[in-house]
Amino acid sequence: MSVSSVESASPVKTTKREALFASVSTCPPTTPITTVCALILLVALIYGTLWGLTDDKALPGGPIFGLFALVVLCYLGGQFMRLFKVPTLVGMMVFGFVLRNVPHINVAKDIPEGWAGNIRNMALILILLRAGLEVDANILKNNKSTCSKLIFIPFIAEFFSAAVASHYLLDMPWIWSFLMASMLSAVSPAVVLPVMLKLQKKGIGVTNGVPTMVIAVAGIDDVLALTAFEVLLGVIFSTGSLGWTIAQGPLEVLGGIIYGIILGMIMWYIPSPEQKSKSVFRFMILCFGGMFVLFGSQAVNCGAAGALGCICLPFVAAIRWKQSDWDEDNNPVGEALAFVWRIIEPFLFGLIGSEIRIEYLQPGTVGLGLATMFIGIAMRMLAALAAAFSAGLSLKEQIFVTFAGLPKATVQAAIGPVALSYARKLKLGAEVEEYGIMILTVAVLSILIAAPLGATAIALLAPRLLERDVNVNSSLSEKTKTDIAETMVPMFDNNSYHSYGTKDDAPLLQETEMNSKE
């Protein structure tokens, strides 16, 4: 065979630049240009619809225009930051900050506070529903002692250490210090959950149930933090009996559990497992059940019941669903919730970025707030290491579990501005507002620092420290290593669990795994 024939038979390699040029120069255009055009067309039609429905409110200076511009620009800002290997949620928050503080483009100031609060609550509902849905009841049952240690010991350590640090470093009253600590003590399921699901699917760390235990820890940790936050918030802003306010906490917890169990068991039979459209009904009932318990509990001043009801409902319902027609590769309700989360993500992080004003960022508050956060994180990691050691996990699993509790993002974004909102709504004076500003500032700092650090640590340590179960019918190939990294990527594609970080981390993770091979 001649050289020319060999050359003609070999495939022609096309660079990314050539492919992009070809897609632009082709008529009609091809992917990825058509994808961009479709998104632009969709955004334009959505805005046109809003303008047609609301008229002046959708024009510059109106609340609809402010919210729409914030969401679109924060989403684009997150994607722009991803080009520089910066987590998308950081980019969303930064653009939200810019859209509030830069003159002439500060459209975020037109968004009503009530809208922002409801959107934060919607995001919180999605977080808790996803966490409850993915907890494996069998592994929790078989590892009751281990899970209890990993849940309560680190939480208590961070809660009390952060409270003490807030009191002495930020000069906050004790009750406000504990409110600050309850906000800081929550682990971010939006960062932890996608990676754990991918590890679980690939059989990595499943021998001792590490992914499920970490998911359970993150979910229940959030319930503890939110319950403490709601009780303390009620004590601070209560106008009734202090004794009843304190006693109300356990009753709210019990009410949330009962609600979740009853409605979850009803969903075992309604809709019927034989019904073709059961997944649609399950998704709708789950979402509205979560919204009802959260917003309803807030309406009757029993906020702690809402968070617990939101996580118990999907947990109980999924027990029977997983036994009948679900498996690791077929979780339609979880996929639908993940898709909705990708839509609401720029709302949440854009809004919390817009809550921060330049005048809030006093050097003393920022420095001491960072010190408070790191003291709490350090105590959590030490306590988590001790709890994992006493639970009988291997040394590598102990180290991984210790770092798995590091990320902070979604819960801090959802509840960080709440105290300040209450203080302004009730007009309690400058001193109370200042404490609310401190909590909001530290919440933003914790997201900007702990979220990317925790996500990076989990992605890099997972393939190194956790063993793969040989009984799982998939091999830890290069694609698997890439998949683990890609769980940190927000994408508009069919993979519902891509929700954090940068796709460019995949080669780094592959290199790390290859270097760790024995």
C-alpha positions in Angstrom: 0.0 0.0 0.0 1.4 3.4 -0.9 2.0 6.2 1.5 -0.6 8.4 -0.1 -3.3 5.7 0.3 -2.4 5.3 4.0 -2.6 9.0 4.5 -6.0 9.1 2.8 -7.3 6.4 5.0 -6.2 8.0 8.2 -8.8 10.2 10.0 -8.3 13.9 9.7 -8.0 15.6 13.1 -10.0 18.8 13.5 -9.0 21.4 16.2 -11.6 23.1 18.4 -11.0 26.4 16.6 -11.6 24.8 13.2 -14.7 23.1 14.5 -16.0 26.4 15.9 -15.2 28.3 12.6 -17.0 25.6 10.6 -20.1 25.8 12.8 -20.1 29.6 12.3 -19.5 29.6 8.6 -22.0 26.9 7.9 -25.6 27.9 6.8 -27.7 26.8 8.5 -25.4 26.9 11.6 -24.5 23.7 13.5 -23.7 22.9 17.1 -22.5 24.7 19.3 -23.8 27.9 17.6 -27.3 26.5 17.4 -27.2 25.9 21.1 -26.2 29.5 21.8 -28.9 30.7 19.4 -31.5 28.6 21.1 -30.7 30.0 24.5 -30.7 33.6 23.3 -34.0 33.0 21.6 -35.5 31.4 24.7 -34.3 34.2 26.9 -35.8 36.8 24.5 -39.1 35.0 24.4 -39.3 34.6 28.2 -38.6 38.4 28.6 -41.2 39.2 26.0 -43.8 37.1 27.7 -43.0 38.8 31.1 -43.3 42.2 29.5 -46.6 41.3 27.8 -48.0 40.1 31.2 -46.7 42.7 33.5 -46.1 45.8 31.3 -44.2 48.5 33.3 -42.9 46.0 35.9 -40.8 44.3 33.2 -39.3 47.6 32.0 -36.0 49.0 33.5 -36.6 50.2 37.0 -39.3 47.5 37.6 -39.0 44.5 39.9 -39.5 41.9 37.1 -36.8 43.5 35.0 -34.4 43.6 38.0 -34.9 39.9 38.8 -34.8 38.8 35.2 -31.6 40.8 34.5 -30.0 39.5 37.7 -30.7 35.9 36.9 -29.5 36.0 33.3 -26.4 38.0 34.0 -25.5 35.9 37.0 -25.8 32.7 35.0 -23.6 34.1 32.3 -21.2 35.4 35.0 -21.0 31.9 36.4 -20.2 30.4 33.0 -17.6 33.1 32.4 -15.9 32.3 35.7 -15.9 28.6 34.8 -13.5 29.5 31.9 -10.9 30.4 34.6 -11.6 27.3 36.7 -13.5 29.3 39.3 -16.7 27.6 40.7 -19.8 28.9 39.0 -21.6 29.8 42.2 -18.7 32.2 43.1 -19.2 33.9 39.7 -22.9 34.2 40.3 -22.4 35.8 43.7 -19.8 38.2 42.3 -22.1 39.3 39.5 -24.9 39.7 42.0 -22.7 41.9 44.1 -21.8 44.0 41.1 -25.4 44.4 40.0 -26.3 45.8 43.4 -23.3 48.1 44.1 -22.1 49.5 40.7 -24.0 52.8 39.8 -26.2 52.8 36.7 -26.3 49.0 36.5 -27.5 48.3 40.1 -30.7 46.7 38.9 -30.8 44.3 41.9 -32.0 47.2 44.1 -35.4 47.0 42.4 -36.1 43.4 43.6 -38.6 43.3 46.5 -37.3 41.7 49.7 -40.3 39.4 49.9 -39.5 37.9 46.5 -35.9 37.2 47.5 -37.0 35.5 50.7 -39.5 33.2 48.8 -36.9 32.3 46.2 -34.4 31.4 49.0 -37.0 29.2 50.6 -37.7 27.5 47.2 -34.0 26.7 46.9 -33.9 25.3 50.4 -36.9 23.0 49.7 -35.1 21.6 46.6 -31.9 21.0 48.7 -33.7 19.1 51.4 -35.9 17.1 49.0 -32.8 15.9 47.1 -30.9 15.1 50.2 -33.7 13.0 51.7 -34.4 11.2 48.4 -30.8 9.9 48.1 -30.3 8.6 51.6 -30.1 4.8 51.7 -32.3 3.6 54.6 -30.7 0.1 54.7 -27.2 1.5 55.1 -28.4 3.9 57.8 -30.0 1.0 59.6 -26.9 -1.1 59.4 -24.6 1.7 60.5 -26.7 3.5 63.1 -23.8 4.0 65.5 -21.4 5.2 62.9 -23.8 7.6 61.3 -24.9 9.0 64.7 -21.3 9.8 65.6 -20.5 11.4 62.2 -23.7 13.5 62.4 -23.7 14.8 66.0 -20.1 15.0 67.1 -18.8 17.3 64.3 -21.9 19.4 64.3 -21.8 20.0 68.1 -18.1 20.8 67.9 -18.5 23.4 65.2 -21.7 24.8 66.6 -20.2 25.6 70.1 -16.7 26.6 68.9 -18.2 29.0 66.3 -20.6 30.5 68.9 -17.7 31.1 71.3 -15.6 32.6 68.6 -18.5 34.9 67.4 -19.0 36.1 71.0 -15.4 37.0 71.7 -14.1 38.0 68.3 -17.2 39.8 66.8 -18.5 41.0 70.2 -22.0 39.6 69.6 -24.4 38.8 72.3 -24.6 35.1 73.2 -28.0 34.5 71.5 -26.7 36.1 68.3 -23.5 34.2 68.5 -25.4 30.9 68.6 -27.5 32.1 65.6 -24.3 32.8 63.7 -23.0 29.3 64.7 -26.2 27.6 63.5 -25.8 29.2 60.1 -22.1 28.3 59.8 -22.6 24.7 61.0 -24.5 23.5 58.0 -22.7 21.4 55.3 -23.7 22.1 51.7 -25.6 19.2 50.1 -25.4 20.9 46.7 -21.6 20.4 46.7 -21.5 17.1 48.5 -24.5 15.3 46.9 -23.5 15.2 43.2 -20.1 13.7 43.9 -21.4 11.1 46.4 -24.0 10.0 44.0 -21.5 9.4 41.3 -19.1 7.6 43.7 -22.1 5.4 44.8 -23.0 4.6 41.2 -19.5 3.6 40.4 -19.1 1.5 43.5 -16.4 3.6 45.1 -16.4 3.6 48.8 -19.7 1.6 49.0 -18.2 -1.4 50.9 -18.6 0.6 54.2 -21.3 2.8 52.8 -19.2 5.9 52.9 -21.1 7.9 50.1 -24.5 7.2 51.7 -23.2 8.1 55.2 -21.8 11.4 53.9 -25.1 12.2 52.2 -27.0 11.3 55.4 -24.5 13.4 57.4 -25.0 16.4 55.1 -28.8 16.1 55.1 -29.3 15.6 58.8 -26.6 18.1 59.6 -28.6 20.7 57.7 -31.8 19.8 59.6 -30.0 20.2 62.9 -28.6 23.6 61.8 -31.9 24.8 60.4 -33.8 23.7 63.4 -31.4 25.5 65.7 -31.5 28.5 63.5 -35.3 28.7 63.5 -35.6 28.2 67.3 -32.9 30.9 68.0 -34.5 33.2 65.4 -37.8 32.7 67.2 -36.2 33.5 70.6 -34.5 36.7 69.2 -37.6 38.1 67.4 -40.3 36.6 69.6 -43.0 38.9 71.0 -44.6 36.2 73.2 -43.6 34.0 76.1 -39.9 33.0 76.1 -40.7 29.7 77.8 -43.3 28.7 75.1 -40.8 29.8 72.4 -38.2 27.5 73.7 -40.6 24.6 74.3 -42.0 25.1 70.8 -38.8 23.8 69.2 -39.1 20.1 70.1 -42.8 20.2 69.2 -42.0 21.6 65.8 -39.4 18.8 65.3 -42.0 16.2 66.2 -44.6 17.7 63.9 -42.2 17.8 61.0 -41.3 14.1 61.4 -44.9 13.0 61.7 -45.9 15.0 58.6 -43.0 13.5 56.6 -43.8 9.9 57.7 -47.5 10.1 57.0 -47.3 11.8 53.6 -44.3 9.6 52.6 -46.2 6.4 53.4 -49.2 7.7 51.4 -46.9 8.2 48.4 -46.1 4.4 48.6 -49.5 3.8 47.1 -50.6 7.1 45.5 -49.9 7.2 42.6 -50.0 3.5 42.0 -46.6 1.8 41.1 -48.3 0.4 38.0 -49.4 3.8 36.7 -47.5 4.9 33.6 -47.2 8.6 34.6 -46.3 7.8 38.2 -43.0 9.7 38.1 -44.7 12.9 37.1 -47.2 12.7 40.0 -44.5 11.7 42.4 -42.4 14.7 41.4 -45.4 17.1 41.7 -46.6 15.7 45.0 -43.1 15.7 46.5 -42.5 19.3 45.4 -45.8 20.7 46.6 -45.7 18.6 49.8 -42.3 20.2 50.6 -43.5 23.7 49.7 -46.7 23.2 51.9 -44.8 22.1 55.0 -42.1 24.8 54.7 -44.3 27.8 53.8 -47.2 26.5 56.0 -44.9 26.1 59.0 -43.6 29.6 58.5 -47.2 30.9 58.3 -48.0 29.5 61.8 -44.6 30.5 63.2 -43.3 26.9 63.4 -40.4 27.2 61.0 -38.4 24.2 62.4 -41.1 21.8 61.3 -40.7 22.7 57.7 -37.1 21.7 57.3 -37.6 18.4 59.0 -40.8 17.6 57.1 -39.0 18.4 53.8 -36.3 15.8 54.4 -38.4 13.1 56.0 -41.0 13.2 53.2 -38.7 12.0 50.4 -36.7 9.7 52.7 -39.8 7.8 53.7 -41.4 7.8 50.2 -38.1 6.5 48.6 -37.9 3.5 50.9 -40.7 1.8 48.9 -39.9 3.3 45.6 -36.4 1.9 45.7 -37.8 -1.5 46.5 -40.2 -1.6 43.6 -39.1 0.3 40.4 -36.0 2.4 41.2 -32.3 1.6 40.9 -29.1 3.5 40.7 -29.5 4.3 37.0 -33.2 5.0 37.1 -34.2 7.8 39.5 -36.6 10.0 37.5 -37.8 12.1 40.4 -34.2 12.8 41.5 -33.3 13.8 37.9 -36.2 16.1 37.7 -35.3 17.8 41.0 -31.7 18.2 39.8 -32.9 19.9 36.7 -35.1 22.3 38.6 -32.1 23.0 40.9 -30.0 24.1 37.9 -32.7 26.6 37.0 -33.0 28.1 40.5 -29.3 28.1 41.2 -28.6 31.6 39.6 -31.6 33.0 41.5 -30.2 31.9 44.9 -26.6 32.8 44.5 -27.3 36.0 42.5 -29.7 37.2 45.2 -27.3 36.5 48.1 -24.5 38.4 46.2 -26.9 41.3 45.7 -27.6 41.4 49.5 -24.1 42.5 50.2 -23.4 46.2 50.0 -20.0 47.8 49.9 -20.6 49.7 53.2 -21.1 46.3 54.9 -17.6 45.1 54.2 -15.7 46.6 57.1 -12.1 45.3 57.3 -12.6 44.3 60.9 -15.8 42.4 60.3 -14.3 40.6 57.3 -11.1 39.6 59.1 -12.7 38.5 62.4 -15.5 36.8 60.5 -13.0 34.7 58.6 -11.3 33.8 61.9 -14.6 32.7 63.3 -15.4 30.6 60.3 -12.0 28.9 60.3 -12.1 28.2 64.0 -15.5 26.4 63.6 -14.2 24.4 60.5 -11.0 23.4 62.3 -13.0 22.1 65.3 -15.4 20.3 63.0 -12.6 18.5 61.2 -10.9 17.4 64.4 -14.2 16.2 65.8 -15.1 14.4 62.5 -11.7 12.7 62.5 -12.2 11.5 66.1 -15.8 10.3 65.3 -14.7 8.4 62.1 -11.9 6.8 64.1 -14.2 5.6 66.9 -16.7 4.4 64.2 -14.2 1.9 62.9 -13.6 3.3 59.5 -10.2 2.8 57.8 -7.6 5.6 58.0 -8.2 6.7 54.4 -12.0 6.7 54.9 -11.5 8.8 58.1 -9.5 11.4 56.2 -12.1 11.5 53.4 -15.0 11.9 55.8 -13.2 14.7 57.6 -12.9 16.7 54.4 -16.4 15.8 53.2 -17.9 18.1 55.8 -15.9 21.2 54.7 -18.1 22.7 51.9 -20.6 25.5 52.8 -22.8 27.1 50.2 -26.5 26.5 49.7 -27.8 26.6 53.3 -25.7 29.7 54.1 -27.1 31.3 50.9 -30.7 30.5 51.9 -30.6 31.6 55.6 -27.7 34.0 55.7 -29.9 37.1 54.9 -32.9 36.0 57.1 -31.9 37.7 60.3 -31.2 41.0 58.6 -34.5 40.8 56.8 -36.4 40.3 60.1 -34.5 43.2 61.7 -35.5 45.5 58.8 -39.0 44.3 58.6 -39.6 44.8 62.4 -37.6 48.1 62.5 -35.7 47.0 65.5 -32.9 49.6 65.2 -29.4 50.0 63.9 -27.7 47.6 66.5 -29.9 44.7 65.6 -29.4 45.3 61.9 -25.7 45.4 62.5 -25.8 41.9 63.9 -27.8 40.8 60.9 -25.2 42.3 58.6 -22.5 40.5 60.4 -24.2 37.1 59.9 -24.9 37.9 56.2 -21.2 39.0 55.6 -19.8 35.8 57.2 -22.3 33.7 55.2 -21.0 35.2 52.0 -17.4 34.7 53.1 -18.0 31.1 54.0 -19.5 30.4 50.5 -16.7 32.2 48.7 -13.9 30.3 50.6 -15.3 27.0 52.0 -17.3 25.9 48.9 -14.5 25.8 46.4 -12.0 24.5 48.9 -14.3 21.7 50.0 -15.4 20.8 46.5 -11.8 20.6 45.3 -10.7 18.5 48.3 -13.6 16.0 47.8 -12.9 15.6 44.0 -9.2 15.1 44.5 -9.3 12.8 47.6 -12.2 10.5 46.5 -10.3 8.3 44.0 -7.2 8.3 46.2 -8.7 7.4 49.5 -11.9 5.3 48.8 -11.8 1.7 47.6 -13.9 0.4 44.8 -16.3 -2.6 45.3 -15.3 -5.3 42.8 -18.9 -6.5 42.7 -20.1 -3.4 41.0 -20.5 -4.0 37.2 -18.3 -1.1 36.1 -14.5 -0.6 36.0 -12.7 2.5 37.3 -11.5 3.5 33.9 -10.3 6.9 32.8 -13.8 7.7 31.9 -15.0 6.9 35.4 -12.3 9.2 36.9 -13.5 11.9 34.5 -17.1 11.3 35.5 -16.2 11.9 39.1 -14.7 15.3 38.2 -17.6 16.1 35.9 -20.1 15.8 38.8 -18.7 19.2 39.7 -19.8 20.7 36.5 -23.1 22.6 35.9 -24.3 21.7 32.4 -27.6 21.9 30.4 -27.4 18.3 29.4 -29.0 15.0 30.3 -26.7 14.3 33.2 -28.8 15.6 36.1 -26.1 15.5 38.7 -23.6 18.0 37.2 -23.9 20.9 39.6 -20.7 22.4 40.7 -17.2 23.5 39.7 -15.4 23.2 36.4 -15.1 20.6 33.7 -11.5 21.5 33.3 -10.8 19.8 36.6 -11.2 16.4 35.0 -7.7 16.1 33.6 -6.3 17.1 37.0 -8.4 14.4 38.7 -7.3 11.8 36.1 -3.6 12.7 36.7 -4.1 12.5 40.5 -5.7 9.1 40.2 -3.0 7.7 37.9 -0.3 9.0 40.3 -2.1 7.2 43.2 -2.1 3.8 41.6 -0.1 1.2 43.4 
